[in-house]
Amino acid sequence: MDGIVRAALDSGAPIDVTSHPALWGGKMRGTDATLVAVGNDDYERATDEGHACSLTQANLIQLLSAIGRETIDIFYFRVRRMAEEFQISGALQALELAKQEGHIRFIGLCCDGPPFGTLGAWQFHDAFESLLVPRNHYDKEAYDTLSPLARERRVGIVTSRPLNWGGGASFTDTPEHWRLRNLTQSFYGQTLAQAVIADLARDHPVLVGVRSPQEIEQAVTCVSNSQPTGLTAMLQPFIDSLNATSGAP
């Protein structure tokens, strides 16, 4: 684990500690790494605005305690579904207060469900400085739904799940859809997975899941490479395979 932490720090990229804040944060104390986290969805069970505020404050306190810092650089408000207005208002009240007190530098909005749930929360609240939204070459619905409002409000966009094509199908982990030879074959000096990330990164920063120092190095390297033509044609067999499995047209 020390190796992957060191590689992440050496990359200079922002690091998402959501999956295990105590582990990541504990090994990064005393560093100036840019840390990012996505909040939980406890506010969805709040019974009133004050309750939603308290639940969100508790989530933030737990996070800051785990990472051993007084401030998280970017804290994303997670939206999984349509929530009650009092739940959203209470949660955002907690985040705004935390920002005023210096515990959050930037407040972001994370789409973690149907995009219209996120859009509904966003239309009446202009508290966000960044949007974290799924986007890949197979599923662009959330991005296409939310990116126009992000541009209108001059909110920065970060895309996620570049290699997860929905329905549990992972570009790297599902052998029934992706053949190993296609993932590892050279595509103008890159693997196909690296080319996919590089193509998406031309428009916006991309949040990439990694499991080893080598994957960190590959992700950082591929973003700096120029993107050749022909990627869409290369991906079409994978898209056709998923459509055939899901029954999509």
C-alpha positions as CSV (number, residue, x, y, z in Angstrom):
1,M,0.0,0.0,0.0
2,D,2.9,2.4,0.7
3,G,4.0,2.0,-2.9
4,I,0.6,3.1,-4.4
5,V,0.4,6.0,-2.0
6,R,3.9,7.1,-2.9
7,A,3.1,6.8,-6.6
8,A,-0.1,8.8,-6.2
9,L,1.8,11.6,-4.3
10,D,4.5,11.6,-6.9
11,S,2.0,12.0,-9.7
12,G,0.9,15.4,-8.4
13,A,-2.7,14.7,-9.3
14,P,-5.6,15.2,-6.9
15,I,-6.4,12.0,-5.0
16,D,-9.9,10.8,-4.2
17,V,-9.9,9.3,-0.7
18,T,-13.5,8.3,-0.6
19,S,-13.0,4.6,-0.7
20,H,-10.9,4.4,2.5
21,P,-10.2,7.9,4.0
22,A,-8.5,6.5,7.1
23,L,-6.0,4.5,5.1
24,W,-5.2,7.1,2.4
25,G,-5.4,10.0,4.7
26,G,-3.3,8.3,7.4
27,K,-0.5,7.8,5.0
28,M,-0.7,11.3,3.6
29,R,-0.5,13.3,6.8
30,G,2.0,16.0,6.6
31,T,1.9,16.2,2.8
32,D,0.4,19.0,0.7
33,A,-1.5,16.6,-1.6
34,T,-4.8,17.8,-3.0
35,L,-7.5,15.5,-1.5
36,V,-10.9,14.9,-2.8
37,A,-13.9,13.1,-1.3
38,V,-17.5,12.3,-2.2
39,G,-19.9,12.6,0.7
40,N,-22.3,9.8,1.8
41,D,-26.1,9.8,1.2
42,D,-27.2,9.9,4.9
43,Y,-29.0,13.2,4.3
44,E,-31.6,11.2,2.3
45,R,-33.0,9.7,5.5
46,A,-33.3,13.1,7.3
47,T,-36.7,14.0,8.7
48,D,-36.2,17.7,8.5
49,E,-33.7,20.4,7.4
50,G,-31.9,20.5,10.7
51,H,-31.5,16.7,10.7
52,A,-30.1,16.8,7.2
53,C,-27.6,19.4,8.3
54,S,-26.5,17.4,11.3
55,L,-26.1,14.2,9.3
56,T,-23.9,16.0,6.7
57,Q,-21.8,17.6,9.4
58,A,-21.3,14.2,11.0
59,N,-20.1,12.8,7.6
60,L,-17.7,15.7,7.2
61,I,-16.3,15.4,10.8
62,Q,-15.7,11.7,10.3
63,L,-13.9,12.4,7.0
64,L,-11.6,15.1,8.4
65,S,-10.8,13.0,11.5
66,A,-9.9,10.1,9.2
67,I,-7.6,12.0,7.0
68,G,-6.0,14.0,9.9
69,R,-6.6,17.4,8.3
70,E,-8.7,20.4,9.1
71,T,-9.5,20.9,5.4
72,I,-10.6,18.8,2.4
73,D,-9.8,20.4,-0.9
74,I,-12.9,19.3,-2.8
75,F,-16.0,17.8,-1.2
76,Y,-18.6,16.5,-3.5
77,F,-22.2,16.4,-2.5
78,R,-23.5,13.0,-3.7
79,V,-26.9,12.8,-5.4
80,R,-28.2,9.3,-6.0
81,R,-31.9,10.1,-6.6
82,M,-34.6,12.7,-6.2
83,A,-34.4,13.9,-2.6
84,E,-36.7,16.2,-0.6
85,E,-36.0,19.9,-0.9
86,F,-35.5,20.2,2.9
87,Q,-33.0,17.3,2.8
88,I,-30.9,19.0,0.1
89,S,-31.2,22.5,1.7
90,G,-30.1,21.1,5.1
91,A,-27.1,19.2,3.6
92,L,-26.0,22.3,1.6
93,Q,-26.3,24.5,4.7
94,A,-23.8,22.2,6.5
95,L,-21.4,22.4,3.5
96,E,-21.6,26.1,3.2
97,L,-20.9,26.6,6.9
98,A,-18.0,24.2,6.7
99,K,-16.6,26.2,3.7
100,Q,-16.9,29.5,5.7
101,E,-15.0,27.9,8.5
102,G,-12.3,26.7,6.2
103,H,-13.0,23.0,6.4
104,I,-13.9,22.7,2.7
105,R,-12.1,24.7,-0.1
106,F,-14.5,23.9,-2.9
107,I,-18.0,22.3,-2.9
108,G,-18.7,20.0,-5.8
109,L,-21.8,18.1,-7.0
110,C,-21.5,14.3,-7.7
111,C,-24.0,12.5,-10.0
112,D,-24.3,9.0,-8.6
113,G,-27.6,7.9,-10.1
114,P,-30.1,9.0,-12.7
115,P,-29.0,12.4,-14.0
116,F,-32.4,14.0,-13.7
117,G,-32.2,13.5,-9.9
118,T,-28.9,15.5,-9.9
119,L,-30.4,18.1,-12.3
120,G,-33.4,18.6,-10.0
121,A,-31.2,19.3,-7.0
122,W,-28.9,21.6,-9.0
123,Q,-31.5,23.8,-10.7
124,F,-32.5,25.4,-7.5
125,H,-29.1,25.5,-5.8
126,D,-26.1,27.3,-7.2
127,A,-23.6,26.3,-4.5
128,F,-21.3,24.1,-6.6
129,E,-17.9,24.9,-8.2
130,S,-17.3,21.5,-9.8
131,L,-19.4,18.7,-11.3
132,L,-18.3,15.0,-11.0
133,V,-20.3,13.0,-13.6
134,P,-19.9,9.6,-15.3
135,R,-18.9,9.6,-18.9
136,N,-17.5,7.0,-21.3
137,H,-17.8,6.1,-24.9
138,Y,-20.8,3.8,-24.3
139,D,-22.9,5.8,-21.8
140,K,-23.0,9.6,-22.1
141,E,-26.5,10.2,-20.8
142,A,-25.5,11.8,-17.5
143,Y,-22.8,13.9,-19.1
144,D,-25.1,15.1,-21.9
145,T,-27.9,16.0,-19.4
146,L,-25.7,17.9,-16.9
147,S,-22.9,19.4,-18.9
148,P,-25.0,22.2,-20.5
149,L,-25.9,23.6,-17.1
150,A,-22.3,23.3,-15.9
151,R,-21.2,25.4,-18.9
152,E,-24.0,27.9,-18.3
153,R,-22.9,28.3,-14.7
154,R,-19.2,28.1,-15.4
155,V,-18.7,25.1,-13.2
156,G,-15.7,22.9,-13.8
157,I,-16.4,19.3,-15.0
158,V,-14.6,16.2,-13.9
159,T,-15.7,12.9,-15.5
160,S,-15.6,9.5,-13.9
161,R,-16.1,5.8,-14.8
162,P,-14.2,6.0,-18.1
163,L,-13.8,2.2,-18.3
164,N,-17.1,1.1,-16.6
165,W,-19.7,0.8,-19.3
166,G,-22.8,0.2,-17.1
167,G,-24.7,-2.8,-16.0
168,G,-21.7,-4.0,-14.0
169,A,-19.7,-4.3,-17.2
170,S,-16.2,-3.1,-16.6
171,F,-14.0,-2.4,-19.5
172,T,-11.1,-4.2,-17.8
173,D,-12.8,-6.8,-15.6
174,T,-15.5,-8.4,-17.6
175,P,-14.1,-11.1,-19.9
176,E,-17.4,-11.9,-21.6
177,H,-17.3,-8.4,-23.2
178,W,-13.7,-7.5,-23.4
179,R,-11.1,-9.8,-24.8
180,L,-7.6,-9.6,-23.2
181,R,-6.0,-9.2,-26.6
182,N,-8.1,-6.2,-27.3
183,L,-7.2,-4.5,-24.0
184,T,-3.5,-5.1,-24.3
185,Q,-2.9,-4.7,-28.0
186,S,-0.9,-1.7,-29.0
187,F,-3.0,1.3,-30.2
188,Y,-0.5,3.8,-31.4
189,G,1.8,3.0,-28.5
190,Q,-1.0,2.7,-25.9
191,T,-3.3,0.0,-24.7
192,L,-6.9,0.4,-25.8
193,A,-7.9,1.3,-22.2
194,Q,-5.2,4.0,-22.1
195,A,-6.4,5.4,-25.4
196,V,-10.0,5.6,-24.0
197,I,-8.8,7.6,-21.0
198,A,-6.7,9.9,-23.1
199,D,-9.5,10.6,-25.5
200,L,-11.9,11.5,-22.7
201,A,-9.2,13.6,-21.0
202,R,-9.0,15.9,-24.0
203,D,-12.2,17.6,-22.8
204,H,-12.1,17.4,-19.0
205,P,-10.0,15.9,-16.1
206,V,-10.9,12.2,-15.6
207,L,-11.1,10.4,-12.3
208,V,-9.5,7.0,-12.8
209,G,-9.6,4.0,-10.4
210,V,-6.2,2.5,-9.8
211,R,-5.0,-0.6,-8.0
212,S,-1.2,-0.4,-8.3
213,P,1.7,2.0,-8.8
214,Q,1.9,0.8,-12.4
215,E,-1.7,1.8,-13.1
216,I,-1.1,5.2,-11.8
217,E,1.9,5.6,-14.0
218,Q,-0.1,4.4,-17.0
219,A,-3.0,6.7,-16.3
220,V,-0.8,9.8,-15.9
221,T,1.3,8.9,-19.0
222,C,-1.6,8.3,-21.4
223,V,-3.2,11.7,-20.7
224,S,-0.1,13.4,-22.0
225,N,-0.1,11.4,-25.3
226,S,-1.8,12.7,-28.4
227,Q,-4.9,10.9,-29.4
228,P,-4.9,9.4,-32.9
229,T,-8.0,8.9,-35.1
230,G,-9.7,5.5,-35.3
231,L,-10.7,5.0,-31.7
232,T,-14.4,5.0,-32.3
233,A,-14.1,2.2,-34.9
234,M,-11.9,0.2,-32.5
235,L,-14.5,0.5,-29.8
236,Q,-17.6,-0.4,-31.9
237,P,-17.3,-4.2,-31.5
238,F,-17.5,-3.7,-27.7
239,I,-20.5,-1.3,-28.0
240,D,-22.3,-3.8,-30.3
241,S,-21.5,-6.6,-27.8
242,L,-23.0,-4.7,-24.9
243,N,-26.1,-3.7,-26.9
244,A,-26.7,-7.3,-27.9
245,T,-26.4,-8.4,-24.3
246,S,-28.7,-5.7,-22.9
247,G,-31.2,-5.7,-25.7
248,A,-30.5,-2.1,-26.6
249,P,-31.1,-1.0,-30.2
